[in-house]
Amino acid sequence: MEPREKSNITKHSHSSMETYRRCRQKFYWTYVKNYKPDPSMGMIKGSIGHSALAVWYRTYDSDQALQAASDKLFEYERSSNMELSELWDETEPILSRYMDWSRKHDDFGKVHEGMIEKKFEIKIGTYDVIGYIDAIVEMSNGLQWILEHKFWSRVERNHLDLDPQVSLYLMAARKEGYQPQGGLYNIIKMSTSEASSHQPVIRIPLFRNAEGSRYIERELELQLNEQSKFLEGYGAVYRTPMKSCPYDCGFFSACLDLNTEGTPMRSLDNIPKFKEESEEAEDE
């Protein structure tokens, strides 16, 4: 098979690996062709939420945390020409509600400041993998946990025990010299329903023992072998339609064009590209 065009990306991330597992077409358009659709509203909410909590857990100052979220929102408005005032009106009360809840319920003996929004780079086999750890917290009993923020409208737990992100981030934390027990999923409910008001946050502990972590690391290396070949220009490009595509994929209109016109270019021509020289797969 003759190779097609190659990608310049030499570093991988949880986001790029997740995209590859989900849909080869999306992976190809994103990491080979360098298209960068406008983010979904859910992605923007998550991004500004992460900005707020990074400041919150450094300062415990709600005004500073909300300002960081507002600044991040302005960046999105400036780069995408989207009007996001309604999104802020929805998100600001939820962030304020979280910080009120955090003051009353957090039982952290310590939040390791050097590990808040900490960028990491580790080796899996011969591959460089990058990402960001939201925080490492230490409970009053001395046990450490990776705190992973999630901003969800609906809480679904069943898939979390198999979540490879936890395993990857535990590997990174241990290489930094920490010994976390597991990942603590900090799920902030993005809903103003009465039920969410009564229970605005759910924290779910996820464990990984040594044997399981070693197996998962080998499994990730197998994927990276395959993914690397794809980035070098080998491997079939095909779509994996899912019911969530209309809500969380910026290439949905391009896929519709393929169904109706046999070419995605009418939609792709209206999607900007990120810098061609990028050597890192973005981690969200």
C-alpha positions, 0 to 999 in steps of 0.5 A: 500500500502506498503511503498517503500524507504524513503528520508532523505530530511526534508526541501523543496525548490521552485526547489523541489516543481517545480520538484514534480509538473512537474514529479514524476519520476524525483522527485523520482530519484533526492530526494529519490534515490539521483541521481545528473546528470550533469547540463544542459548548461542552468543551468550552464549559470544561475548559473555563471550569478547569481554569477556574479550579486551577486558581481556586485550589491555589488561592481559595479565592472565588473572585480570582477563580471566576476571573480566570474562567472569564478570561478563558471565555474571552479567549474563546470569544476572540479566537472563534468569533462566538458570542458566549455571554449566555454560556457564561450566564449558565456556567458562572453560578455552577462554578460558584456553587462548586466553590461553596461546596468545596469550602464545606466538604473538601477534606484535603490535608494538602493540595500539592501546588506544584502539581496543579495543572501540571504538564507531564511528558512520559515514555510509553515504550518508545513514544512520548506522551504528554498531558496535564494533571489537574491536581494531586491531593493528600487526604488527612490520612496521608493518602494521595490521589490524583484529582481529575475534574469532569464537568458533566451534565449527566453523570454516567459511572459504569464506564469509569472503571475501564477509563485508560486516562486514570491509568495514564495519569497515575503513570505520570504522577509516579514518575514525578515521585508521587504515590497516589492510591488512584484517581479521584474523579471530581464530577461537577454537575453542569445542571441547575436542577433541584437534584443537582442543587442538593448534590452538586458534586460527586467524587468517584475513587478509581483504583489501579493495582500494579499488575493491572497498570502494567497490562494497561501500559502494554496495551497503550503501547500496542495502540501507539504502535498502530497509531504511529503507523497511521500518522506515518501515512499507513492505515485505512481512514473510515468513519465510526458513526455514533449517536453522540456525533451531532453533539460533540464532534466539530466534523459532523457537517463534513460527515453529512457532506460525505453522505450527500455529496461524496466529498467533505470539502464544502464544510472543511473549507470553512474550518480553520487549521492549526499551525502546520508545524505542531509536534504535539497532540493537544491534550484537553 
